[in-house]
Structures are given as structure tokens and as C-alpha cells.
Amino acid sequence: MSWNPENRLVSDRLQRFYSLEALVKAAYERNDFAAATKLANEYLDLARIYRCNWNYGNAIHDANRYLGHIALKNGDLSGAAEFLLKAGKSTGSPQLNSFGPELDLANSLLKQGQAEAVKSYLVDIKRFWEMDSGQVSVWLTDIDKGEKPDLNRFSKQPSPTEMFLVWFALAWPLLAVAAFLYFLWGQITRKWLFGITSLVSGYLAMMLTSWSAGYLMPIITISLESTNVSFIMGFLYATMAATFLLSLLTIFGVSRFFVAKKAAS
């Protein structure tokens, strides 16, 4: 039951395993490097116990990443590079497989001339990062050319299709409101008020749907052990469809308050 146990079966030790990443991060961010080192090593010790747990890959990657940052803060460049290589030996996780790992340590080391270690790390994370959209290969090619690209998991340049979808999504409530006004022009009263109210309601519906999907996606992928690209892309497409549909239904609901009722015959 160690992979994804029910809440009632989570022992104190397993709960500690789940909480350590946040504790390591908090200690590191307040510059308490002694505490962060101790917590990161505890995280690695527990990872050896919970090898079948969904959080195992996160522990291997993030504990070593923070240890590498601490080594870098202490001026130990080679030690930081060793921890980066260990971080790359992660087996992946629902989060790492989809959204990718934090690349701050790799980026810092690349800027300080540790290109070989960074290349080895990128090759390793390419094994489990299924949604990198080819970005890791681009970075490896650039590094082979002697360049130092900015390693950021959110730096992928969108394709023309992706840009179209982004702009279409942003304009969707406006297009929907314009369509309602066009087809119901003679029936809608207080047209300016309808336009403003329905636009605000449509965008709020889109934001709420997107926020809900972002909150639920990690929970679903963890509980179902669904880390493959097809599942995640299907979830994203379903979210996009729900965003458009709920926004449209919201605008339709608002329009009911502005359509003039026909007089009784």
C-alpha cells in the first residue's frame, strides 16, 4: 500500500516523507543551510524505504537539487555538479513526468561552465519528462554549439497553432457575446449592460474552470498513476472544451435576464 495508500493508512513516517520537500525548501529559503542539509538527507533516507511510492522520484530529484544549491552557495562547484548528476537519476513522478523538473541548479551550473554535467543531467531527465515538447533536445544542441541557453521549463516557444489557440481562448467570451448580440439584437434590452455583464461573467467562468482543472490535475494523475502523455493531453483538451462550454453557458444564462419577454396575446 505504499504507492498510494488511503489516508487512514498513511503512517506518521510516510506523512513525514510527503512533507519533507516543503520543509527543505523553507529551510533553504531562510538560509538555514545546516537544517536544509539535514532535512534533505532525511528525505533521501526515507526515499530508500519508499521506493514504490509515487513521491520517490520527487525525493531523489529535489533533495539532491537542494544539496547542490547548498554546495554552490559554499563555493563547491564540483560538489554541486555531483548532486546535479544524482538529481538526474530520479525515476520520475506524476509531476516530473508532466510538468518537468525545476532546472534552477542546472541553469546556474551551466552559466558557471559545468556544461558536461548539465548535458548528462538533461539526457537523464529526458527519459521521464514526457511533455518537454522537444525542448531538452534543443538545449542539448545549443550546449554542443558552445552556447549557454536559459534552462527554464516554461521557456518553450509556442508554435503558431498554440498561439492561435491562446488568442482564440482569450477572445472567446468576446466572440460569444458578439454572436448573442447579433442573433438576438431585437430581443435584448439594455445592450451595453448585457455586453459588460456577460463579458465579465464569461471570463470569470473561464478562470474558475482553468483554476479548478489546475488544482485537480495533480491529484488525478497521482491517484490514477496516469503519467503518460496521452492521458495528460486528453485531460488538457477536456479542460479546454469545458472552459469554452461553461463560458458559453454562463453568457447564455446572463442573456436570459436581458431578453425582452413577449407580451401575452
N, C-alpha and C positions, 0 to 999 in steps of 0.2 A: 504493500500500500504506500510505499514511499514516493512513488512517482507523482500522484495527485490525490492524496488522501482526503476523506471527508473532514470537515472542520473539527468534528468531535474526536477524530483520530490523530490530530496534529499534536505531537508531544511538545513539551517545553523546549527540547533541544532542536526539533525541527522548526518550531516557530522562531527560535534564535537564528537558525540558518537563513530563514526568509528575511529577517530584519537586519542582518549584518551589512548588507550593501549600503543601506541608508546611514547606518552608524559609522561606517568607514568614511563615507562621503562627508558627513557632518564633522568628524574629527579632522579630516584633511582640510576642509574649508575654513576651519578656525585655526589652522596652522599648528595643531597639536599632532605633530608627525609621529611622536612616540606612541600615542594612543592609536593613531591610524594604522601604524605598522603592526601593532599587537592585534588589532581587530581584523586586519587583512589576513594575517597568518591564521587567526582563528577561523576565518571564513574558508580558507584553503583546507584546514584540518577537517572541518565539517563536510566540505565537498568530497573528501575521500570516503566519508561514511555514506553520503547520499549520492552515489554515482548514478543511480537510476532516477533521480529526482529531476523534474523539469528545470530547476534552478541551477543544476550542476554547471552547465556551460556558462551561465552568467557569473557564477562564483569564480571559475577559473580565469575568465577574461578580466573581470572588473577588479578582483583582488590583486592580480598581477599588474594591472594598469595603474592602480593607485600606488603600489610599491615602486613601480617605475617612475611615477611622478615624484615620489619622495626621494628616490635616488638622484633624480635630476636636480631637485632642489638642493641636495647636498653636494652637487658637483660631480657625481659619479656617473659619467656619461656611458661608460661600458656596462655598468650595472643596470642602468635604465634600459639599455638596449637588450640585455638578457631578459629582463622582466617583460619587455615587449614581445620577445620571441615566445615566452611562456604563455602570455595572454593569447597569442595566436593559435595555441594548441587547444583552445576551447573546442568542445564538440558541438557548439551551437545551442540555441534555445529558441522558444517561440518568438521572443523579442529580437534576438540577434539574427535569426534566420530571415525575418521580415524587414524590420526597420534598420538592421545593421548595427555594428558596434560603435561606441564612441571612439573617435580617431584622434583625440587631442594629444595623447602621448606620441603616437606615430608621427603626427604633424610636427610636433616640437623636435623630435629626434631627426626628422628629415631636414629641417631647417639648420640643424647643427651638424650635418654631414654624415649621419648614420644611414646612408642610403641602402646598404646591403641588408641591414637588419630590418629596415622598413619594407624592403621588397619581399623578404622572406615572410614577414608578418602579413602583407597584403595577399600573397599567394595562399597562405593558410586560411585567412578569413573568407577568401573567395569560395572555399569549399562549402561553407554553410550559409553565406549571405546570398540568398536566392533572389532577392529583389534589388540587387545593385544596379540593374539595367546596363550592365557592361562598364560601369564607371571604374571598377577596380582595374580592369584591363587597360583602360585609358591612362590611369595613373601609372601603372607599371611601364607602359610605353613611354610616357613622358619622363619618368625617372631614368629609364635606359638612355634617353637622349641627353641626360645631364641636367634636366630641369628639376625644379622643386615645386610641384603643384600644391595647391592648398588642399589638404586632405580633410574633407568635410562631407559627412554622409548626406547632407542636404544640398550639396553644391552641384548636383547633376543638372545639366542644361536641358530644359524641356524641349520636346520635339514640337513641330508645327501642329500636329494633331492634339498634343497635350495642351498647347497654348490656346487652341481653338476651344477645347472643352472648358478650360478655365474661364475664358472670356464669355463663353455661352452660359456657363453656370452663373457668373456674376450678373449677366444681363437677363437671366431667365424671368425673375419676377417682373421686371420692366416690360419684357415682351408679353408676358401673360396679361398684365394689366392693360397694355395697349390693345390686345386681342379682345378682352372683355369690353373695353370702351368702343371698339369698332363694331362688334356684333350687337351690343346692347345700348348703342348710343341713344336711341329714342326712349329707352326704358329706364336708364339710370338717372337718378336725381342727384344734385349736389356733386357734380362730376369731379371737381377739384378735391373735395373732401374724400370722395371714394378713391381717387388716384393716390393720394398721400397715405390714407389708412391702409389700403390694400398693399401698397409697396412696402410699408413698414412691417405689416403682418407677414407678407411673403418672405422677406429677408429674415425675419425672426424665426419663422418656421424652418428655413434652410439652416440657419445657425444652430438651432436646437437639435435638428436631426443629425447634423455633422458632429456636434459635440457628443451626442448620445452614442453614435457609432464609434467615435474615437475612444470613448470610455469602455464600451463593451468589447471591442475587438481583442485587446489583450486577454480579457477574461475568457472569451470564447476559444481563442487559439490555445490557451493553456489547458482549459478543461477538456477540450476535444483532442488535444495533441495534434492539431491540424496546422502544421507549419509549412506545408508545401505551397508553391506559388499559385497553383490553380485555385485552391481554397481561398487564399487571401485576396487574389484578384476578383474572384467571384463575390466575396464579401464587399469589396470596394465598389464593384459595379452595382450590386444590390443597394448599397448605401446611396450611390449617385441617383439611381432610379427613385428610391424612396424620398430623397431630397427634392427632386423635381416634382414628384407626385404630391407630396404633402404641402409643398409651397403652392401648387396649383389649387388643391382642395381648400387651403386656407383663404386664398384670394376669392375663390368661388363662394365660400361661406360669408366673407365680408360683403360681397356683391349683393347677397340676399337682403342686406339692410338698406341698400340704396336703389333697388329696383322698385319702381312705382307699381303699386297694386292696381289692377284693373278694376274699374268701377263695376259694381254689380249690375247686371242687365235687368 
